[in-house]
């Protein structure tokens, strides 16, 4: 038992070192005093990485966090073990057929709201899909909704370290989650089968194609919840639709119809709901027969010039959100929302 605790503490120090190297580069701060044991250990882990490039550190950091998330003692896992759904659980269904790997959000009774565990499961599914034999990877939802964003009850699950630890671990999880979409090597397609909210909307700027049913809507109510944009949307949305339209969505929470989202460039094409599934999957099956290596290389050529910038933006957005989550404004907004929801 003692060995397990020591191993976990060492892993935490190592993770801190990689995180610092990935976001700030080589260690550039004075060494803490000899009696400041905690900060000295963190400094040692960071300093030991020397002049390792940020990009290399970032990949190693993601690999380390991924390995930790598979362990029940991972510091990122903030959900009680008894309530935790394991990868491959009913909340997420992954299938591969006709050259297409499909990741389906499967909580239709909860409008496919994302739990903390689902974030981990989606990252694992993307990692597996990046290495399997499929040519294309699809993210979609089961039921009437594509995804209603975060399950806000995630905010009520406070770990032993308190709200500060909750905010820190949440920011790390969010950054790792979005990084997986930034780095995904194959064509990535969103099949938006219904309304989309929050994180499920903001990451659409990182997909290669977005197909939507005509009854889909796109909503990012961050200000309503005392929060700020994530998923690199602070960069991708103004680039896609222009600063003014992006501000309407991300700051004022304007909800877009599928047609509006298509006109503004967020959605590739809109289909009638009655024929949506048939038309989309016929097209995707045809695309999946194209030479897979050629598609990967073409995506790499298109995306590589902006990868480093996207990672930096993602890190900045996550850090800002960590601060927002600790603010009275955000806490009061979330409590107010949950109270109203409980009365319905």
Order of alpha helices (4+ residues) and beta strands (2+ residues): alpha-alpha-alpha-beta-beta-alpha-beta-alpha-beta-beta-alpha-beta-beta-alpha-alpha-beta-alpha-beta-alpha-alpha-alpha
